[in-house]
Protein backbone atom coordinates (compact mmCIF):
# COMPACT_ATOMS: atom_id res chain seq x y z
CA UNK A 1 0.00 0.00 0.00
CA UNK A 2 1.25 3.47 -0.86
CA UNK A 3 1.00 6.51 1.43
CA UNK A 4 0.01 9.48 -0.78
CA UNK A 5 -0.38 12.13 1.93
CA UNK A 6 -0.56 12.57 5.67
CA UNK A 7 -2.00 15.68 7.32
CA UNK A 8 -2.27 16.81 10.94
CA UNK A 9 -4.75 19.58 11.77
CA UNK A 10 -3.71 22.04 14.47
CA UNK A 11 -7.19 23.06 15.60
CA UNK A 12 -8.53 19.53 16.12
CA UNK A 13 -6.95 16.28 17.21
CA UNK A 14 -7.43 14.62 13.85
CA UNK A 15 -4.92 13.13 11.49
CA UNK A 16 -5.89 12.00 8.03
CA UNK A 17 -3.96 9.77 5.69
CA UNK A 18 -4.56 9.17 2.00
CA UNK A 19 -3.69 5.64 0.90
CA UNK A 20 -3.65 3.82 -2.41
CA UNK A 21 -3.95 0.03 -2.39
CA UNK A 22 -1.56 -1.44 -4.95
CA UNK A 23 -2.26 -5.16 -4.61
CA UNK A 24 -5.23 -7.31 -3.54
CA UNK A 25 -3.37 -8.06 -0.29
CA UNK A 26 -3.62 -4.36 0.60
CA UNK A 27 -7.41 -4.61 0.85
CA UNK A 28 -6.96 -6.89 3.85
CA UNK A 29 -4.75 -4.28 5.52
CA UNK A 30 -7.32 -1.57 4.74
CA UNK A 31 -9.97 -3.73 6.41
CA UNK A 32 -7.82 -3.92 9.55
CA UNK A 33 -7.27 -0.15 9.53
CA UNK A 34 -10.87 1.03 9.17
CA UNK A 35 -13.23 0.65 12.13
CA UNK A 36 -16.77 1.76 12.87
CA UNK A 37 -16.86 5.50 13.63
CA UNK A 38 -14.00 6.43 11.29
CA UNK A 39 -14.57 8.72 8.33
CA UNK A 40 -13.61 7.52 4.87
CA UNK A 41 -13.49 9.62 1.71
CA UNK A 42 -13.36 7.93 -1.64
CA UNK A 43 -14.68 7.69 -5.18
CA UNK A 44 -18.33 6.73 -5.52
CA UNK A 45 -20.90 6.22 -8.23
CA UNK A 46 -24.29 7.50 -7.12
CA UNK A 47 -27.66 7.26 -8.83
CA UNK A 48 -29.41 10.66 -8.90
CA UNK A 49 -32.62 12.02 -10.42
CA UNK A 50 -32.05 14.95 -12.76
CA UNK A 51 -34.83 17.22 -14.05
CA UNK A 52 -34.75 18.60 -17.56
CA UNK A 53 -35.29 22.36 -17.28
CA UNK A 54 -37.03 22.62 -20.65
CA UNK A 55 -39.45 19.71 -20.54
CA UNK A 56 -39.65 19.12 -16.81
CA UNK A 57 -39.01 15.43 -17.37
CA UNK A 58 -37.08 13.52 -14.73
CA UNK A 59 -34.49 10.92 -15.55
CA UNK A 60 -32.04 8.86 -13.52
CA UNK A 61 -28.34 9.08 -14.13
CA UNK A 62 -25.21 7.71 -12.47
CA UNK A 63 -22.69 10.36 -11.51
CA UNK A 64 -19.10 9.99 -10.33
CA UNK A 65 -18.45 11.86 -7.10
CA UNK A 66 -16.11 11.89 -4.10
CA UNK A 67 -18.01 11.20 -0.87
CA UNK A 68 -17.06 11.27 2.80
CA UNK A 69 -18.99 8.85 5.00
CA UNK A 70 -19.01 8.01 8.68
CA UNK A 71 -18.45 4.25 8.83
CA UNK A 72 -21.25 2.10 10.22
CA UNK A 73 -20.26 -1.31 8.85
CA UNK A 74 -17.66 -3.08 6.71
CA UNK A 75 -17.72 -6.20 4.59
CA UNK A 76 -14.51 -7.87 3.41
CA UNK A 77 -14.49 -10.79 0.97
CA UNK A 78 -11.12 -12.56 1.38
CA UNK A 79 -11.55 -14.64 -1.79
CA UNK A 80 -12.18 -11.63 -4.01
CA UNK A 81 -10.11 -9.21 -1.89
CA UNK A 82 -13.00 -6.72 -2.07
CA UNK A 83 -13.88 -4.25 0.68
CA UNK A 84 -17.24 -2.49 1.03
CA UNK A 85 -17.56 0.34 3.54
CA UNK A 86 -21.08 1.49 4.44
CA UNK A 87 -22.14 4.57 6.37
CA UNK A 88 -23.84 7.94 6.31
CA UNK A 89 -22.68 10.94 4.29
CA UNK A 90 -21.03 13.41 6.69
CA UNK A 91 -19.72 16.01 4.23
CA UNK A 92 -22.09 18.13 2.19
CA UNK A 93 -22.33 17.26 -1.49
CA UNK A 94 -24.68 18.37 -4.25
CA UNK A 95 -25.53 14.77 -5.16
CA UNK A 96 -25.75 13.29 -1.65
CA UNK A 97 -27.51 15.09 1.23
CA UNK A 98 -26.07 14.91 4.73
CA UNK A 99 -27.18 11.82 6.62
CA UNK A 100 -28.00 9.79 3.52
CA UNK A 101 -26.65 6.25 3.33
CA UNK A 102 -24.00 5.16 0.88
CA UNK A 103 -21.57 2.25 0.40
CA UNK A 104 -18.04 2.85 -0.88
CA UNK A 105 -16.34 0.07 -2.84
CA UNK A 106 -12.63 0.40 -2.11
CA UNK A 107 -10.54 -0.95 -4.96
CA UNK A 108 -6.93 -1.51 -5.94
CA UNK A 109 -5.21 1.53 -7.50
CA UNK A 110 -8.00 3.84 -6.29
CA UNK A 111 -6.99 6.20 -3.44
CA UNK A 112 -9.07 6.73 -0.31
CA UNK A 113 -8.66 9.00 2.68
CA UNK A 114 -9.04 7.75 6.25
CA UNK A 115 -9.79 10.08 9.15
CA UNK A 116 -9.84 8.81 12.71
CA UNK A 117 -11.80 11.31 14.77
CA UNK A 118 -10.58 9.77 18.04
CA UNK A 119 -6.95 9.73 16.97
CA UNK A 120 -4.52 7.07 15.83
CA UNK A 121 -3.72 4.78 18.74
CA UNK A 122 -0.66 2.53 18.89
CA UNK A 123 -2.50 -0.50 17.44
CA UNK A 124 -3.80 1.52 14.47
CA UNK A 125 -0.36 2.96 13.78
CA UNK A 126 1.18 -0.51 13.88
CA UNK A 127 -1.45 -1.75 11.42
CA UNK A 128 -0.67 1.22 9.15
CA UNK A 129 3.07 0.49 9.30
CA UNK A 130 2.47 -3.14 8.36
CA UNK A 131 0.18 -2.10 5.52
CA UNK A 132 2.76 0.29 4.08
CA UNK A 133 5.61 -2.23 4.17
CA UNK A 134 6.31 -4.41 1.13
CA UNK A 135 8.59 -6.61 3.20
CA UNK A 136 6.14 -7.70 5.90
CA UNK A 137 5.67 -11.09 7.54
CA UNK A 138 9.30 -12.02 6.75
CA UNK A 139 8.49 -12.70 3.11
CA UNK A 140 10.34 -15.51 1.36
CA UNK A 141 13.06 -14.48 -1.08
CA UNK A 142 12.93 -16.45 -4.32
CA UNK A 143 15.20 -16.75 -7.36
CA UNK A 144 14.01 -18.55 -10.46
CA UNK A 145 17.10 -19.00 -12.61
CA UNK A 146 18.77 -20.71 -15.51
CA UNK A 147 22.14 -20.24 -17.15
CA UNK A 148 22.53 -16.49 -17.76
CA UNK A 149 19.06 -15.50 -16.41
CA UNK A 150 17.75 -14.91 -12.88
CA UNK A 151 14.43 -13.45 -11.70
CA UNK A 152 14.39 -12.25 -8.09
CA UNK A 153 11.15 -11.76 -6.14
CA UNK A 154 9.58 -11.70 -2.68
CA UNK A 155 6.69 -14.01 -1.84
CA UNK A 156 4.45 -12.68 0.94
CA UNK A 157 1.38 -14.30 2.40
CA UNK A 158 -0.89 -13.11 -0.41
CA UNK A 159 1.25 -11.92 -3.29
CA UNK A 160 4.51 -12.08 -5.24
CA UNK A 161 6.60 -8.92 -5.58
CA UNK A 162 9.02 -8.86 -8.51
CA UNK A 163 12.28 -7.22 -7.45
CA UNK A 164 14.90 -7.54 -10.19
CA UNK A 165 15.97 -9.40 -13.32
CA UNK A 166 19.57 -10.42 -14.02
CA UNK A 167 20.73 -11.08 -17.60
CA UNK A 168 24.28 -12.13 -18.35
CA UNK A 169 25.80 -13.70 -21.44
CA UNK A 170 27.46 -17.01 -20.55
CA UNK A 171 29.82 -18.57 -23.14
CA UNK A 172 28.52 -21.76 -24.74
CA UNK A 173 29.97 -25.15 -23.95
CA UNK A 174 31.85 -25.24 -27.23
CA UNK A 175 34.03 -22.39 -25.94
CA UNK A 176 37.05 -23.08 -23.74
CA UNK A 177 36.14 -24.56 -20.36
CA UNK A 178 38.02 -21.80 -18.51
CA UNK A 179 36.08 -19.14 -20.42
CA UNK A 180 32.76 -20.76 -19.64
CA UNK A 181 33.64 -21.18 -15.93
CA UNK A 182 34.61 -17.52 -15.76
CA UNK A 183 31.29 -16.55 -17.39
CA UNK A 184 29.27 -18.67 -14.93
CA UNK A 185 31.18 -17.22 -11.99
CA UNK A 186 30.53 -13.69 -13.25
CA UNK A 187 26.82 -14.52 -13.58
CA UNK A 188 26.70 -15.83 -10.00
CA UNK A 189 28.56 -12.77 -8.75
CA UNK A 190 26.14 -10.43 -10.51
CA UNK A 191 23.10 -12.38 -9.27
CA UNK A 192 24.29 -12.41 -5.65
CA UNK A 193 25.03 -8.66 -5.69
CA UNK A 194 21.57 -7.94 -7.13
CA UNK A 195 19.93 -10.22 -4.55
CA UNK A 196 21.60 -8.46 -1.61
CA UNK A 197 20.79 -5.07 -3.07
CA UNK A 198 17.12 -5.91 -3.68
CA UNK A 199 16.22 -7.79 -0.48
CA UNK A 200 17.17 -7.16 3.14
CA UNK A 201 18.75 -10.19 4.79
CA UNK A 202 19.54 -8.39 8.05
CA UNK A 203 17.08 -10.75 9.74
CA UNK A 204 17.11 -14.43 8.74
CA UNK A 205 14.60 -15.26 6.03
CA UNK A 206 13.87 -18.29 3.84
CA UNK A 207 15.39 -18.35 0.35
CA UNK A 208 14.10 -20.50 -2.50
CA UNK A 209 16.45 -21.28 -5.42
CA UNK A 210 14.77 -22.87 -8.44
CA UNK A 211 16.33 -23.90 -11.73
CA UNK A 212 16.63 -26.70 -14.26
CA UNK A 213 19.72 -28.87 -13.85
CA UNK A 214 22.30 -27.96 -11.21
CA UNK A 215 22.35 -24.15 -11.60
CA UNK A 216 20.51 -23.49 -8.30
CA UNK A 217 22.62 -26.05 -6.41
CA UNK A 218 25.86 -24.56 -7.73
CA UNK A 219 24.66 -21.03 -6.89
CA UNK A 220 23.90 -22.09 -3.30
CA UNK A 221 27.42 -23.50 -3.02
CA UNK A 222 28.79 -20.23 -4.48
CA UNK A 223 26.97 -18.22 -1.75
CA UNK A 224 28.34 -20.51 0.98
CA UNK A 225 31.87 -20.24 -0.49
CA UNK A 226 31.66 -16.43 -0.55
CA UNK A 227 30.52 -16.47 3.07
CA UNK A 228 33.53 -18.55 4.08
CA UNK A 229 36.04 -16.57 2.01
CA UNK A 230 34.79 -13.20 3.31
CA UNK A 231 33.91 -14.42 6.83
CA UNK A 232 30.47 -12.92 6.16
CA UNK A 233 27.87 -14.19 8.63
CA UNK A 234 24.98 -12.87 6.52
CA UNK A 235 26.06 -14.80 3.42
CA UNK A 236 26.62 -17.92 5.51
CA UNK A 237 23.13 -17.55 6.95
CA UNK A 238 21.64 -16.97 3.48
CA UNK A 239 23.24 -20.19 2.22
CA UNK A 240 21.94 -22.15 5.23
CA UNK A 241 18.40 -20.79 4.74
CA UNK A 242 18.38 -21.63 1.02
CA UNK A 243 16.23 -24.47 -0.33
CA UNK A 244 16.87 -25.81 -3.85
CA UNK A 245 13.81 -26.65 -5.98
CA UNK A 246 13.62 -27.93 -9.56
CA UNK A 247 11.96 -25.81 -12.24
CA UNK A 248 11.68 -26.14 -16.01
CA UNK A 249 13.19 -22.72 -16.73
CA UNK A 250 14.40 -19.50 -15.16
CA UNK A 251 11.46 -17.41 -16.37
CA UNK A 252 8.79 -16.01 -14.05
CA UNK A 253 6.08 -18.31 -15.37
CA UNK A 254 7.98 -21.22 -13.79
CA UNK A 255 7.29 -19.72 -10.37
CA UNK A 256 3.83 -21.31 -10.40
CA UNK A 257 5.45 -24.70 -10.80
CA UNK A 258 7.86 -23.94 -7.95
CA UNK A 259 5.10 -22.93 -5.55
CA UNK A 260 3.30 -26.23 -6.14
CA UNK A 261 6.31 -28.15 -4.85
CA UNK A 262 5.44 -30.04 -1.62
CA UNK A 263 8.61 -28.74 0.04
CA UNK A 264 7.70 -25.13 -0.76
CA UNK A 265 4.09 -25.55 0.35
CA UNK A 266 5.28 -26.88 3.71
CA UNK A 267 7.80 -24.06 4.10
CA UNK A 268 5.28 -21.32 3.27
CA UNK A 269 2.76 -22.80 5.67
CA UNK A 270 5.36 -22.86 8.43
CA UNK A 271 6.36 -19.26 7.71
CA UNK A 272 2.90 -17.77 8.22
CA UNK A 273 2.26 -16.74 11.80
CA UNK A 274 4.90 -19.20 13.02
CA UNK A 275 5.67 -17.31 16.20
CA UNK A 276 2.00 -16.90 17.02
CA UNK A 277 1.46 -20.65 16.71
CA UNK A 278 4.51 -21.31 18.89
CA UNK A 279 3.26 -18.89 21.54
CA UNK A 280 -0.14 -20.58 21.58
CA UNK A 281 1.50 -23.99 21.94
CA UNK A 282 3.62 -22.66 24.82
CA UNK A 283 0.55 -21.16 26.44
CA UNK A 284 -1.41 -24.41 26.38
CA UNK A 285 1.63 -26.30 27.68
CA UNK A 286 1.86 -23.91 30.64
CA UNK A 287 -1.89 -24.14 31.13
CA UNK A 288 -1.57 -27.93 31.50
CA UNK A 289 1.11 -27.49 34.15
CA UNK A 290 -1.22 -25.20 36.11
CA UNK A 291 1.77 -23.36 37.63
CA UNK A 292 0.17 -19.90 37.58
CA UNK A 293 1.99 -18.57 34.51
CA UNK A 294 -0.81 -19.01 31.95
CA UNK A 295 -4.05 -17.05 32.28
CA UNK A 296 -6.86 -16.21 29.90
CA UNK A 297 -9.98 -14.07 29.91
CA UNK A 298 -10.23 -10.29 30.13
CA UNK A 299 -10.52 -10.08 33.94
CA UNK A 300 -7.54 -12.26 34.82
CA UNK A 301 -5.26 -10.89 32.09
CA UNK A 302 -6.11 -7.27 32.95
CA UNK A 303 -5.26 -7.89 36.60
CA UNK A 304 -1.97 -9.61 35.69
CA UNK A 305 -0.95 -6.69 33.43
CA UNK A 306 -1.87 -4.16 36.13
CA UNK A 307 0.45 -6.00 38.56
CA UNK A 308 3.30 -5.93 36.02
CA UNK A 309 3.36 -9.71 35.53
CA UNK A 310 3.43 -9.50 31.71
CA UNK A 311 6.82 -7.90 31.39
CA UNK A 312 10.44 -8.73 30.60
CA UNK A 313 11.61 -12.26 31.17
CA UNK A 314 9.02 -14.13 29.15
CA UNK A 315 5.82 -12.08 29.53
CA UNK A 316 3.62 -12.27 26.40
CA UNK A 317 0.17 -10.80 25.72
CA UNK A 318 -1.84 -12.71 23.11
CA UNK A 319 -4.84 -10.80 21.81
CA UNK A 320 -7.13 -11.21 18.79
CA UNK A 321 -7.52 -8.32 16.36
CA UNK A 322 -11.30 -8.72 16.57
CA UNK A 323 -11.22 -6.96 19.96
CA UNK A 324 -9.94 -3.80 18.27
CA UNK A 325 -12.91 -3.86 15.89
CA UNK A 326 -15.49 -3.47 18.65
CA UNK A 327 -18.23 -0.93 17.92
CA UNK A 328 -17.81 0.36 21.48
CA UNK A 329 -15.02 2.96 21.56
CA UNK A 330 -14.47 2.43 25.29
CA UNK A 331 -13.86 -1.30 24.71
CA UNK A 332 -11.33 -0.59 21.94
CA UNK A 333 -9.50 1.90 24.15
CA UNK A 334 -9.45 -0.60 27.01
CA UNK A 335 -7.59 -3.21 24.96
CA UNK A 336 -5.28 -0.66 23.32
CA UNK A 337 -4.33 0.47 26.84
CA UNK A 338 -3.44 -3.14 27.75
CA UNK A 339 -1.17 -3.42 24.70
CA UNK A 340 0.53 -0.12 25.54
CA UNK A 341 1.02 -1.13 29.19
CA UNK A 342 2.68 -4.44 28.24
CA UNK A 343 5.02 -2.69 25.79
CA UNK A 344 5.87 -0.07 28.43
CA UNK A 345 6.66 -2.80 30.97
CA UNK A 346 9.01 -4.51 28.48
CA UNK A 347 6.79 -7.46 27.64
CA UNK A 348 5.89 -8.78 24.19
CA UNK A 349 2.52 -8.34 22.49
CA UNK A 350 1.13 -10.50 19.70
CA UNK A 351 -1.98 -9.37 17.85
CA UNK A 352 -3.37 -12.51 16.20
CA UNK A 353 -5.73 -12.68 13.26
CA UNK A 354 -9.04 -14.10 14.41
CA UNK A 355 -9.39 -15.76 10.98
CA UNK A 356 -6.19 -17.77 11.41
CA UNK A 357 -5.88 -21.09 13.21
CA UNK A 358 -3.98 -19.53 16.13
CA UNK A 359 -6.62 -16.81 16.39
CA UNK A 360 -9.37 -19.43 16.44
CA UNK A 361 -7.65 -21.22 19.32
CA UNK A 362 -7.39 -17.92 21.18
CA UNK A 363 -11.05 -17.15 20.44
CA UNK A 364 -12.05 -20.18 22.53
CA UNK A 365 -10.27 -18.54 25.48
CA UNK A 366 -12.14 -15.24 25.19
CA UNK A 367 -9.86 -13.65 22.54
CA UNK A 368 -7.20 -12.72 25.10
CA UNK A 369 -4.56 -14.62 27.07
CA UNK A 370 -1.19 -14.00 28.67
CA UNK A 371 2.00 -15.84 29.56
CA UNK A 372 3.33 -14.32 32.78
CA UNK A 373 6.99 -13.79 33.56
CA UNK A 374 6.36 -15.02 37.14
CA UNK A 375 3.59 -17.19 38.62
CA UNK A 376 0.41 -15.61 40.00
CA UNK A 377 -2.45 -17.52 41.58
CA UNK A 378 -6.16 -16.90 42.13
CA UNK A 379 -6.39 -14.11 39.55
CA UNK A 380 -9.95 -15.20 38.83
CA UNK A 381 -11.06 -15.20 42.48
CA UNK A 382 -12.59 -11.73 42.31
CA UNK A 383 -14.47 -12.67 39.16
CA UNK A 384 -15.80 -15.87 40.79
CA UNK A 385 -16.82 -13.93 43.91
CA UNK A 386 -18.59 -11.36 41.74
CA UNK A 387 -20.41 -14.14 39.88
CA UNK A 388 -21.37 -15.78 43.19
CA UNK A 389 -22.57 -12.48 44.60
CA UNK A 390 -24.64 -11.76 41.51
CA UNK A 391 -26.18 -15.24 41.83
CA UNK A 392 -27.05 -14.55 45.49
CA UNK A 393 -28.54 -11.18 44.58
CA UNK A 394 -30.57 -12.79 41.81
CA UNK A 395 -31.90 -15.51 44.15
CA UNK A 396 -32.73 -12.93 46.82
CA UNK A 397 -34.50 -10.78 44.25
CA UNK A 398 -36.55 -13.77 43.11
CA UNK A 399 -37.51 -14.57 46.73
CA UNK A 400 -38.58 -10.96 47.26
CA UNK A 401 -40.72 -11.14 44.13
CA UNK A 402 -42.36 -14.34 45.39
CA UNK A 403 -43.04 -12.81 48.80
CA UNK A 404 -44.53 -9.72 47.22
CA UNK A 405 -46.73 -11.90 44.99
CA UNK A 406 -47.92 -13.90 48.02
CA UNK A 407 -48.83 -10.71 49.86
CA UNK A 408 -50.79 -9.44 46.87
CA UNK A 409 -52.63 -12.79 46.57
Phi, psi and omega in degrees: 000142183253135176270112182274321179201157179215122185233140176240123180271138183281327186278339179226155181275063180232140176230128181245143177234142176251122186239151176231109175297135182250340182220158177305327179301328182295336179294327176294320178292323177297321178298323179284339180277320187273131177231165179301134182103339176290164173248132182235132177243128181200177180287139180219153172246119186238137178274123181232156176261120180249139182255128177286120183297329183280313185261342183079003181285147180250133178222152181266137178222155175258125183243147176267129186208153174265124183239148173246123181237153172267120191292130174246332179201159178225149174224122180242128177256104183299324183294317182266354184053043179250144182230123178246127182243119183250148179179194180251143180294126183240006176229129188300138181211145184293338182258350183220108180293155178301138178088350179285153183271144176205154177240124177266132173261104179280133186227162176296140179068016176236114185295154171216155181247133181244127178237123177256105185297332181262014176089165180264107178280178186296324180292318179295320179293323177294320177296322178294317179299317179295322180293329182276345184271128173290324188262060180258163178060028179048060183304152181275126175283139183222137173235119172259119191220161170211180184298114177088000182218133177217131175247123185252133180209167175248134177249112178265190183296326186240350187209170176243127182251113178287130184252312184197159177234134180245122175241131178210133181282119179253128179305145180289167184294338181286344176284170180303143182301320181296321180294318180293318179299321179294322179293319178295317180297319178296322178295316178296318180299316180294320180294316180295318179297319179293321179298312182292329179284329186272331187229138181275120177250024178301321173254142182304136178216152177294149177227126176256130176241118183235137179193162167282155178066218186249016182300311182296319179297316179294324180292322177298318178295325178296317179298314180298320179295318178297321178297320179289316183296323184262000185051043183262112182293327181294314179296321177298318178294320179300316180296321181292326182279351186282139176238129182266128180233147177276141173220162183281337181203179178260011180274160185298330182294342178284349180297326179299319178296321181296317184290344177274354179296133179305322180295320180289319179301316179296319182292318180293323180294321180291331183290322185289121175053035182299313183296322179298318179296320179294319179296320179294320177297317178297321180298312182293328176295316178292326179296323178295323180292332180056047182258012176085010180256351180239121180225151178219163184097145186301316185297307183294317181293319179299318180294319179297318179294320179298328179274002178076022183274354177248071185228207181295152180097021176117359179289128181222130173260124177250121185216138181279144180293344179296333179292334180275358178255014179298142178288344180270115182300321181297322179294316178300314181296326179299314183282329174297320179297323177296316179299314180297321181295318179296316178298319180295324180282351180095009177275180181249140178242140178230112177269111184267150173280126181290349178270350182268163182304316180297320178294325178293322177295320179291328180300325179293344181258011181093018176072003180210138179206167181210143169257120185273151178274355169207152185294142171223141183240156174061034177292339182261010181296314181300319181294319179293321178295321179295320178295319180294319179295320179294326177293319177297315179299320180295316179297317179297321180295321178295321179295321177297318179297320179295316178299319179295320180295319178297320181294325179292317180294000000 
